[in-house]
Amino acid sequence: MIKQPPFLPISLQEAGDLGIEQFDIILVSGDAYVDHPSFGAGLLGRVLWDAGYTVGI
């Protein structure tokens, strides 16, 4: 399992830097990505990452 990064990856470049070739889950949102519990994509991404999935936004 890959340790949780400071920010979830939003591009293939960032995924490659983390050693991820393919995401398990990709979250698509019309909102800006803000890594804060009051924003759904960031919250869901962190919970899914803790569950062992690789997540891209």
CHARMM-style PDB file with segment names, atoms N, HN, CA, C and O in Angstrom:
ATOM      1  N   MET     1       0.850  -1.184   0.000  1.00  0.00      PROA
ATOM      2  CA  MET     1       0.000   0.000   0.000  1.00  0.00      PROA
ATOM      3  C   MET     1       0.889   1.238   0.000  1.00  0.00      PROA
ATOM      4  O   MET     1       1.890   1.303   0.712  1.00  0.00      PROA
ATOM      5  N   ILE     2       0.506   2.207  -0.805  1.00  0.00      PROA
ATOM      6  HN  ILE     2      -0.308   2.154  -1.384  1.00  0.00      PROA
ATOM      7  CA  ILE     2       1.247   3.458  -0.908  1.00  0.00      PROA
ATOM      8  C   ILE     2       0.793   4.399   0.205  1.00  0.00      PROA
ATOM      9  O   ILE     2      -0.402   4.568   0.444  1.00  0.00      PROA
ATOM     10  N   LYS     3       1.771   5.008   0.885  1.00  0.00      PROA
ATOM     11  HN  LYS     3       2.743   4.871   0.691  1.00  0.00      PROA
ATOM     12  CA  LYS     3       1.459   5.964   1.944  1.00  0.00      PROA
ATOM     13  C   LYS     3       0.678   7.142   1.372  1.00  0.00      PROA
ATOM     14  O   LYS     3       0.906   7.553   0.234  1.00  0.00      PROA
ATOM     15  N   GLN     4      -0.237   7.678   2.161  1.00  0.00      PROA
ATOM     16  HN  GLN     4      -0.423   7.344   3.085  1.00  0.00      PROA
ATOM     17  CA  GLN     4      -1.055   8.798   1.677  1.00  0.00      PROA
ATOM     18  C   GLN     4      -0.179  10.021   1.405  1.00  0.00      PROA
ATOM     19  O   GLN     4       0.602  10.428   2.265  1.00  0.00      PROA
ATOM     20  N   PRO     5      -0.306  10.607   0.215  1.00  0.00      PROA
ATOM     21  CA  PRO     5       0.494  11.790  -0.122  1.00  0.00      PROA
ATOM     22  C   PRO     5      -0.102  13.040   0.535  1.00  0.00      PROA
ATOM     23  O   PRO     5      -1.243  13.021   0.996  1.00  0.00      PROA
ATOM     24  N   PRO     6       0.680  14.124   0.573  1.00  0.00      PROA
ATOM     25  CA  PRO     6       0.156  15.378   1.136  1.00  0.00      PROA
ATOM     26  C   PRO     6      -1.077  15.872   0.380  1.00  0.00      PROA
ATOM     27  O   PRO     6      -1.994  16.428   0.985  1.00  0.00      PROA
ATOM     28  N   PHE     7      -1.102  15.672  -0.942  1.00  0.00      PROA
ATOM     29  HN  PHE     7      -0.357  15.221  -1.434  1.00  0.00      PROA
ATOM     30  CA  PHE     7      -2.240  16.023  -1.780  1.00  0.00      PROA
ATOM     31  C   PHE     7      -2.522  14.842  -2.700  1.00  0.00      PROA
ATOM     32  O   PHE     7      -1.594  14.203  -3.196  1.00  0.00      PROA
ATOM     33  N   LEU     8      -3.790  14.553  -2.928  1.00  0.00      PROA
ATOM     34  HN  LEU     8      -4.544  15.071  -2.524  1.00  0.00      PROA
ATOM     35  CA  LEU     8      -4.142  13.469  -3.840  1.00  0.00      PROA
ATOM     36  C   LEU     8      -3.772  13.873  -5.260  1.00  0.00      PROA
ATOM     37  O   LEU     8      -3.903  15.044  -5.616  1.00  0.00      PROA
ATOM     38  N   PRO     9      -3.311  12.923  -6.084  1.00  0.00      PROA
ATOM     39  CA  PRO     9      -2.883  13.259  -7.445  1.00  0.00      PROA
ATOM     40  C   PRO     9      -4.046  13.708  -8.336  1.00  0.00      PROA
ATOM     41  O   PRO     9      -5.144  13.155  -8.285  1.00  0.00      PROA
ATOM     42  N   ILE    10      -3.768  14.717  -9.145  1.00  0.00      PROA
ATOM     43  HN  ILE    10      -2.875  15.166  -9.186  1.00  0.00      PROA
ATOM     44  CA  ILE    10      -4.774  15.214 -10.078  1.00  0.00      PROA
ATOM     45  C   ILE    10      -4.316  15.080 -11.533  1.00  0.00      PROA
ATOM     46  O   ILE    10      -5.000  15.543 -12.446  1.00  0.00      PROA
ATOM     47  N   SER    11      -3.164  14.450 -11.745  1.00  0.00      PROA
ATOM     48  HN  SER    11      -2.608  14.075 -11.004  1.00  0.00      PROA
ATOM     49  CA  SER    11      -2.677  14.247 -13.109  1.00  0.00      PROA
ATOM     50  C   SER    11      -1.876  12.948 -13.175  1.00  0.00      PROA
ATOM     51  O   SER    11      -1.477  12.405 -12.145  1.00  0.00      PROA
ATOM     52  N   LEU    12      -1.644  12.456 -14.388  1.00  0.00      PROA
ATOM     53  HN  LEU    12      -1.968  12.897 -15.225  1.00  0.00      PROA
ATOM     54  CA  LEU    12      -0.835  11.253 -14.557  1.00  0.00      PROA
ATOM     55  C   LEU    12       0.607  11.504 -14.130  1.00  0.00      PROA
ATOM     56  O   LEU    12       1.280  10.595 -13.644  1.00  0.00      PROA
ATOM     57  N   GLN    13       1.076  12.715 -14.306  1.00  0.00      PROA
ATOM     58  HN  GLN    13       0.529  13.454 -14.700  1.00  0.00      PROA
ATOM     59  CA  GLN    13       2.440  13.075 -13.869  1.00  0.00      PROA
ATOM     60  C   GLN    13       2.565  12.895 -12.363  1.00  0.00      PROA
ATOM     61  O   GLN    13       3.525  12.290 -11.885  1.00  0.00      PROA
ATOM     62  N   GLU    14       1.602  13.416 -11.618  1.00  0.00      PROA
ATOM     63  HN  GLU    14       0.823  13.908 -12.006  1.00  0.00      PROA
ATOM     64  CA  GLU    14       1.630  13.283 -10.157  1.00  0.00      PROA
ATOM     65  C   GLU    14       1.471  11.828  -9.736  1.00  0.00      PROA
ATOM     66  O   GLU    14       2.095  11.391  -8.769  1.00  0.00      PROA
ATOM     67  N   ALA    15       0.637  11.071 -10.456  1.00  0.00      PROA
ATOM     68  HN  ALA    15       0.130  11.425 -11.242  1.00  0.00      PROA
ATOM     69  CA  ALA    15       0.472   9.646 -10.157  1.00  0.00      PROA
ATOM     70  C   ALA    15       1.785   8.904 -10.383  1.00  0.00      PROA
ATOM     71  O   ALA    15       2.180   8.070  -9.568  1.00  0.00      PROA
ATOM     72  N   GLY    16       2.455   9.207 -11.483  1.00  0.00      PROA
ATOM     73  HN  GLY    16       2.134   9.885 -12.145  1.00  0.00      PROA
ATOM     74  CA  GLY    16       3.747   8.579 -11.766  1.00  0.00      PROA
ATOM     75  C   GLY    16       4.782   8.875 -10.701  1.00  0.00      PROA
ATOM     76  O   GLY    16       5.587   8.010 -10.356  1.00  0.00      PROA
ATOM     77  N   ASP    17       4.766  10.089 -10.178  1.00  0.00      PROA
ATOM     78  HN  ASP    17       4.112  10.791 -10.459  1.00  0.00      PROA
ATOM     79  CA  ASP    17       5.701  10.462  -9.113  1.00  0.00      PROA
ATOM     80  C   ASP    17       5.465   9.633  -7.846  1.00  0.00      PROA
ATOM     81  O   ASP    17       6.384   9.417  -7.057  1.00  0.00      PROA
ATOM     82  N   LEU    18       4.226   9.173  -7.662  1.00  0.00      PROA
ATOM     83  HN  LEU    18       3.479   9.349  -8.304  1.00  0.00      PROA
ATOM     84  CA  LEU    18       3.885   8.350  -6.499  1.00  0.00      PROA
ATOM     85  C   LEU    18       4.035   6.853  -6.790  1.00  0.00      PROA
ATOM     86  O   LEU    18       3.830   6.026  -5.902  1.00  0.00      PROA
ATOM     87  N   GLY    19       4.392   6.505  -8.032  1.00  0.00      PROA
ATOM     88  HN  GLY    19       4.559   7.177  -8.753  1.00  0.00      PROA
ATOM     89  CA  GLY    19       4.552   5.107  -8.404  1.00  0.00      PROA
ATOM     90  C   GLY    19       3.250   4.423  -8.789  1.00  0.00      PROA
ATOM     91  O   GLY    19       3.149   3.197  -8.741  1.00  0.00      PROA
ATOM     92  N   ILE    20       2.259   5.213  -9.168  1.00  0.00      PROA
ATOM     93  HN  ILE    20       2.341   6.209  -9.207  1.00  0.00      PROA
ATOM     94  CA  ILE    20       0.958   4.665  -9.557  1.00  0.00      PROA
ATOM     95  C   ILE    20       0.886   4.634 -11.083  1.00  0.00      PROA
ATOM     96  O   ILE    20       1.043   5.660 -11.744  1.00  0.00      PROA
ATOM     97  N   GLU    21       0.646   3.439 -11.633  1.00  0.00      PROA
ATOM     98  HN  GLU    21       0.519   2.605 -11.096  1.00  0.00      PROA
ATOM     99  CA  GLU    21       0.492   3.310 -13.082  1.00  0.00      PROA
ATOM    100  C   GLU    21      -0.961   3.479 -13.510  1.00  0.00      PROA
ATOM    101  O   GLU    21      -1.245   3.970 -14.602  1.00  0.00      PROA
ATOM    102  N   GLN    22      -1.877   3.064 -12.634  1.00  0.00      PROA
ATOM    103  HN  GLN    22      -1.646   2.664 -11.747  1.00  0.00      PROA
ATOM    104  CA  GLN    22      -3.301   3.118 -12.953  1.00  0.00      PROA
ATOM    105  C   GLN    22      -4.079   3.325 -11.667  1.00  0.00      PROA
ATOM    106  O   GLN    22      -3.821   2.660 -10.664  1.00  0.00      PROA
ATOM    107  N   PHE    23      -5.040   4.255 -11.698  1.00  0.00      PROA
ATOM    108  HN  PHE    23      -5.250   4.795 -12.513  1.00  0.00      PROA
ATOM    109  CA  PHE    23      -5.870   4.515 -10.526  1.00  0.00      PROA
ATOM    110  C   PHE    23      -6.915   3.422 -10.355  1.00  0.00      PROA
ATOM    111  O   PHE    23      -7.422   2.877 -11.335  1.00  0.00      PROA
ATOM    112  N   ASP    24      -7.233   3.108  -9.105  1.00  0.00      PROA
ATOM    113  HN  ASP    24      -6.821   3.551  -8.309  1.00  0.00      PROA
ATOM    114  CA  ASP    24      -8.369   2.232  -8.827  1.00  0.00      PROA
ATOM    115  C   ASP    24      -9.668   3.015  -8.962  1.00  0.00      PROA
ATOM    116  O   ASP    24     -10.666   2.498  -9.464  1.00  0.00      PROA
ATOM    117  N   ILE    25      -9.647   4.268  -8.507  1.00  0.00      PROA
ATOM    118  HN  ILE    25      -8.836   4.688  -8.099  1.00  0.00      PROA
ATOM    119  CA  ILE    25     -10.844   5.116  -8.515  1.00  0.00      PROA
ATOM    120  C   ILE    25     -10.453   6.514  -8.974  1.00  0.00      PROA
ATOM    121  O   ILE    25      -9.425   7.053  -8.563  1.00  0.00      PROA
ATOM    122  N   ILE    26     -11.287   7.093  -9.830  1.00  0.00      PROA
ATOM    123  HN  ILE    26     -12.122   6.655 -10.164  1.00  0.00      PROA
ATOM    124  CA  ILE    26     -11.105   8.483 -10.251  1.00  0.00      PROA
ATOM    125  C   ILE    26     -12.363   9.242  -9.862  1.00  0.00      PROA
ATOM    126  O   ILE    26     -13.467   8.874 -10.263  1.00  0.00      PROA
ATOM    127  N   LEU    27     -12.196  10.290  -9.091  1.00  0.00      PROA
ATOM    128  HN  LEU    27     -11.299  10.589  -8.766  1.00  0.00      PROA
ATOM    129  CA  LEU    27     -13.321  11.128  -8.674  1.00  0.00      PROA
ATOM    130  C   LEU    27     -13.407  12.329  -9.606  1.00  0.00      PROA
ATOM    131  O   LEU    27     -12.418  13.028  -9.826  1.00  0.00      PROA
ATOM    132  N   VAL    28     -14.585  12.561 -10.146  1.00  0.00      PROA
ATOM    133  HN  VAL    28     -15.389  11.994  -9.967  1.00  0.00      PROA
ATOM    134  CA  VAL    28     -14.814  13.691 -11.045  1.00  0.00      PROA
ATOM    135  C   VAL    28     -15.802  14.628 -10.371  1.00  0.00      PROA
ATOM    136  O   VAL    28     -16.879  14.214  -9.942  1.00  0.00      PROA
ATOM    137  N   SER    29     -15.421  15.897 -10.285  1.00  0.00      PROA
ATOM    138  HN  SER    29     -14.546  16.233 -10.635  1.00  0.00      PROA
ATOM    139  CA  SER    29     -16.264  16.876  -9.612  1.00  0.00      PROA
ATOM    140  C   SER    29     -16.191  18.204 -10.352  1.00  0.00      PROA
ATOM    141  O   SER    29     -15.173  18.537 -10.959  1.00  0.00      PROA
ATOM    142  N   GLY    30     -17.265  18.944 -10.296  1.00  0.00      PROA
ATOM    143  HN  GLY    30     -18.093  18.674  -9.803  1.00  0.00      PROA
ATOM    144  CA  GLY    30     -17.280  20.276 -10.890  1.00  0.00      PROA
ATOM    145  C   GLY    30     -16.656  21.315  -9.972  1.00  0.00      PROA
ATOM    146  O   GLY    30     -16.408  22.447 -10.389  1.00  0.00      PROA
ATOM    147  N   ASP    31     -16.405  20.941  -8.738  1.00  0.00      PROA
ATOM    148  HN  ASP    31     -16.607  20.022  -8.400  1.00  0.00      PROA
ATOM    149  CA  ASP    31     -15.789  21.859  -7.777  1.00  0.00      PROA
ATOM    150  C   ASP    31     -14.273  21.834  -7.913  1.00  0.00      PROA
ATOM    151  O   ASP    31     -13.697  20.879  -8.435  1.00  0.00      PROA
ATOM    152  N   ALA    32     -13.651  22.878  -7.445  1.00  0.00      PROA
ATOM    153  HN  ALA    32     -14.119  23.653  -7.021  1.00  0.00      PROA
ATOM    154  CA  ALA    32     -12.192  22.898  -7.375  1.00  0.00      PROA
ATOM    155  C   ALA    32     -11.745  21.876  -6.335  1.00  0.00      PROA
ATOM    156  O   ALA    32     -12.460  21.622  -5.366  1.00  0.00      PROA
ATOM    157  N   TYR    33     -10.550  21.283  -6.536  1.00  0.00      PROA
ATOM    158  HN  TYR    33      -9.970  21.490  -7.323  1.00  0.00      PROA
ATOM    159  CA  TYR    33     -10.031  20.332  -5.562  1.00  0.00      PROA
ATOM    160  C   TYR    33      -9.386  21.097  -4.423  1.00  0.00      PROA
ATOM    161  O   TYR    33      -8.361  21.756  -4.597  1.00  0.00      PROA
ATOM    162  N   VAL    34      -9.998  20.997  -3.264  1.00  0.00      PROA
ATOM    163  HN  VAL    34     -10.830  20.462  -3.122  1.00  0.00      PROA
ATOM    164  CA  VAL    34      -9.446  21.574  -2.045  1.00  0.00      PROA
ATOM    165  C   VAL    34      -9.363  20.424  -1.054  1.00  0.00      PROA
ATOM    166  O   VAL    34     -10.369  19.777  -0.761  1.00  0.00      PROA
ATOM    167  N   ASP    35      -8.178  20.171  -0.544  1.00  0.00      PROA
ATOM    168  HN  ASP    35      -7.361  20.696  -0.782  1.00  0.00      PROA
ATOM    169  CA  ASP    35      -7.979  19.046   0.371  1.00  0.00      PROA
ATOM    170  C   ASP    35      -8.386  19.464   1.779  1.00  0.00      PROA
ATOM    171  O   ASP    35      -7.549  19.739   2.639  1.00  0.00      PROA
ATOM    172  N   HSD    36      -9.691  19.501   1.981  1.00  0.00      PROA
ATOM    173  HN  HSD    36     -10.370  19.278   1.283  1.00  0.00      PROA
ATOM    174  CA  HSD    36     -10.264  19.936   3.260  1.00  0.00      PROA
ATOM    175  C   HSD    36     -11.546  19.142   3.490  1.00  0.00      PROA
ATOM    176  O   HSD    36     -12.265  18.860   2.531  1.00  0.00      PROA
ATOM    177  N   PRO    37     -11.852  18.778   4.724  1.00  0.00      PROA
ATOM    178  CA  PRO    37     -13.042  17.963   4.996  1.00  0.00      PROA
ATOM    179  C   PRO    37     -14.376  18.580   4.572  1.00  0.00      PROA
ATOM    180  O   PRO    37     -15.374  17.865   4.481  1.00  0.00      PROA
ATOM    181  N   SER    38     -14.417  19.871   4.314  1.00  0.00      PROA
ATOM    182  HN  SER    38     -13.606  20.451   4.387  1.00  0.00      PROA
ATOM    183  CA  SER    38     -15.682  20.477   3.906  1.00  0.00      PROA
ATOM    184  C   SER    38     -15.930  20.322   2.401  1.00  0.00      PROA
ATOM    185  O   SER    38     -16.975  20.745   1.905  1.00  0.00      PROA
ATOM    186  N   PHE    39     -14.989  19.726   1.674  1.00  0.00      PROA
ATOM    187  HN  PHE    39     -14.141  19.382   2.077  1.00  0.00      PROA
ATOM    188  CA  PHE    39     -15.133  19.508   0.239  1.00  0.00      PROA
ATOM    189  C   PHE    39     -15.207  18.006  -0.023  1.00  0.00      PROA
ATOM    190  O   PHE    39     -14.324  17.254   0.388  1.00  0.00      PROA
ATOM    191  N   GLY    40     -16.262  17.575  -0.709  1.00  0.00      PROA
ATOM    192  HN  GLY    40     -16.980  18.186  -1.043  1.00  0.00      PROA
ATOM    193  CA  GLY    40     -16.561  16.164  -0.876  1.00  0.00      PROA
ATOM    194  C   GLY    40     -15.476  15.344  -1.552  1.00  0.00      PROA
ATOM    195  O   GLY    40     -15.166  14.248  -1.085  1.00  0.00      PROA
ATOM    196  N   ALA    41     -14.888  15.838  -2.636  1.00  0.00      PROA
ATOM    197  HN  ALA    41     -15.141  16.729  -3.015  1.00  0.00      PROA
ATOM    198  CA  ALA    41     -13.898  15.052  -3.376  1.00  0.00      PROA
ATOM    199  C   ALA    41     -12.668  14.761  -2.510  1.00  0.00      PROA
ATOM    200  O   ALA    41     -12.155  13.642  -2.510  1.00  0.00      PROA
ATOM    201  N   GLY    42     -12.209  15.747  -1.791  1.00  0.00      PROA
ATOM    202  HN  GLY    42     -12.625  16.656  -1.790  1.00  0.00      PROA
ATOM    203  CA  GLY    42     -11.056  15.545  -0.917  1.00  0.00      PROA
ATOM    204  C   GLY    42     -11.351  14.563   0.204  1.00  0.00      PROA
ATOM    205  O   GLY    42     -10.529  13.701   0.515  1.00  0.00      PROA
ATOM    206  N   LEU    43     -12.511  14.691   0.803  1.00  0.00      PROA
ATOM    207  HN  LEU    43     -13.179  15.391   0.550  1.00  0.00      PROA
ATOM    208  CA  LEU    43     -12.907  13.803   1.902  1.00  0.00      PROA
ATOM    209  C   LEU    43     -13.068  12.365   1.423  1.00  0.00      PROA
ATOM    210  O   LEU    43     -12.517  11.444   2.027  1.00  0.00      PROA
ATOM    211  N   LEU    44     -13.825  12.166   0.335  1.00  0.00      PROA
ATOM    212  HN  LEU    44     -14.272  12.913  -0.155  1.00  0.00      PROA
ATOM    213  CA  LEU    44     -14.009  10.819  -0.201  1.00  0.00      PROA
ATOM    214  C   LEU    44     -12.687  10.212  -0.661  1.00  0.00      PROA
ATOM    215  O   LEU    44     -12.433   9.027  -0.444  1.00  0.00      PROA
ATOM    216  N   GLY    45     -11.859  11.016  -1.289  1.00  0.00      PROA
ATOM    217  HN  GLY    45     -12.066  11.978  -1.465  1.00  0.00      PROA
ATOM    218  CA  GLY    45     -10.564  10.523  -1.750  1.00  0.00      PROA
ATOM    219  C   GLY    45      -9.704  10.023  -0.609  1.00  0.00      PROA
ATOM    220  O   GLY    45      -9.071   8.973  -0.724  1.00  0.00      PROA
ATOM    221  N   ARG    46      -9.672  10.755   0.486  1.00  0.00      PROA
ATOM    222  HN  ARG    46     -10.186  11.607   0.579  1.00  0.00      PROA
ATOM    223  CA  ARG    46      -8.865  10.344   1.646  1.00  0.00      PROA
ATOM    224  C   ARG    46      -9.407   9.073   2.287  1.00  0.00      PROA
ATOM    225  O   ARG    46      -8.632   8.201   2.680  1.00  0.00      PROA
ATOM    226  N   VAL    47     -10.715   8.957   2.397  1.00  0.00      PROA
ATOM    227  HN  VAL    47     -11.345   9.665   2.078  1.00  0.00      PROA
ATOM    228  CA  VAL    47     -11.318   7.761   2.994  1.00  0.00      PROA
ATOM    229  C   VAL    47     -11.025   6.541   2.115  1.00  0.00      PROA
ATOM    230  O   VAL    47     -10.660   5.482   2.625  1.00  0.00      PROA
ATOM    231  N   LEU    48     -11.182   6.689   0.805  1.00  0.00      PROA
ATOM    232  HN  LEU    48     -11.478   7.550   0.391  1.00  0.00      PROA
ATOM    233  CA  LEU    48     -10.904   5.581  -0.106  1.00  0.00      PROA
ATOM    234  C   LEU    48      -9.418   5.203  -0.107  1.00  0.00      PROA
ATOM    235  O   LEU    48      -9.080   4.023  -0.191  1.00  0.00      PROA
ATOM    236  N   TRP    49      -8.541   6.193  -0.014  1.00  0.00      PROA
ATOM    237  HN  TRP    49      -8.816   7.152   0.055  1.00  0.00      PROA
ATOM    238  CA  TRP    49      -7.099   5.921   0.024  1.00  0.00      PROA
ATOM    239  C   TRP    49      -6.764   5.137   1.290  1.00  0.00      PROA
ATOM    240  O   TRP    49      -5.981   4.188   1.242  1.00  0.00      PROA
ATOM    241  N   ASP    50      -7.353   5.526   2.422  1.00  0.00      PROA
ATOM    242  HN  ASP    50      -7.989   6.296   2.461  1.00  0.00      PROA
ATOM    243  CA  ASP    50      -7.148   4.791   3.669  1.00  0.00      PROA
ATOM    244  C   ASP    50      -7.650   3.356   3.585  1.00  0.00      PROA
ATOM    245  O   ASP    50      -7.139   2.473   4.275  1.00  0.00      PROA
ATOM    246  N   ALA    51      -8.650   3.124   2.738  1.00  0.00      PROA
ATOM    247  HN  ALA    51      -9.065   3.841   2.178  1.00  0.00      PROA
ATOM    248  CA  ALA    51      -9.197   1.777   2.558  1.00  0.00      PROA
ATOM    249  C   ALA    51      -8.327   0.929   1.633  1.00  0.00      PROA
ATOM    250  O   ALA    51      -8.600  -0.256   1.442  1.00  0.00      PROA
ATOM    251  N   GLY    52      -7.277   1.528   1.056  1.00  0.00      PROA
ATOM    252  HN  GLY    52      -7.055   2.491   1.211  1.00  0.00      PROA
ATOM    253  CA  GLY    52      -6.345   0.770   0.240  1.00  0.00      PROA
ATOM    254  C   GLY    52      -6.449   0.995  -1.250  1.00  0.00      PROA
ATOM    255  O   GLY    52      -5.750   0.331  -2.015  1.00  0.00      PROA
ATOM    256  N   TYR    53      -7.295   1.908  -1.692  1.00  0.00      PROA
ATOM    257  HN  TYR    53      -7.863   2.448  -1.071  1.00  0.00      PROA
ATOM    258  CA  TYR    53      -7.431   2.200  -3.117  1.00  0.00      PROA
ATOM    259  C   TYR    53      -6.523   3.362  -3.509  1.00  0.00      PROA
ATOM    260  O   TYR    53      -6.233   4.235  -2.691  1.00  0.00      PROA
ATOM    261  N   THR    54      -6.076   3.368  -4.770  1.00  0.00      PROA
ATOM    262  HN  THR    54      -6.312   2.659  -5.434  1.00  0.00      PROA
ATOM    263  CA  THR    54      -5.390   4.540  -5.296  1.00  0.00      PROA
ATOM    264  C   THR    54      -6.457   5.429  -5.927  1.00  0.00      PROA
ATOM    265  O   THR    54      -7.297   4.962  -6.697  1.00  0.00      PROA
ATOM    266  N   VAL    55      -6.412   6.707  -5.592  1.00  0.00      PROA
ATOM    267  HN  VAL    55      -5.730   7.086  -4.966  1.00  0.00      PROA
ATOM    268  CA  VAL    55      -7.474   7.631  -5.994  1.00  0.00      PROA
ATOM    269  C   VAL    55      -6.869   8.813  -6.734  1.00  0.00      PROA
ATOM    270  O   VAL    55      -5.869   9.385  -6.300  1.00  0.00      PROA
ATOM    271  N   GLY    56      -7.480   9.172  -7.847  1.00  0.00      PROA
ATOM    272  HN  GLY    56      -8.292   8.707  -8.199  1.00  0.00      PROA
ATOM    273  CA  GLY    56      -7.125  10.366  -8.581  1.00  0.00      PROA
ATOM    274  C   GLY    56      -8.335  11.272  -8.642  1.00  0.00      PROA
ATOM    275  O   GLY    56      -9.476  10.812  -8.641  1.00  0.00      PROA
ATOM    276  N   ILE    57      -8.074  12.553  -8.695  1.00  0.00      PROA
ATOM    277  HN  ILE    57      -7.146  12.927  -8.696  1.00  0.00      PROA
ATOM    278  CA  ILE    57      -9.173  13.517  -8.763  1.00  0.00      PROA
ATOM    279  C   ILE    57      -9.046  14.295 -10.050  1.00  0.00      PROA
ATOM    280  OT1 ILE    57      -9.867  15.170 -10.327  1.00  0.00      PROA
TER     281      ILE     57
END
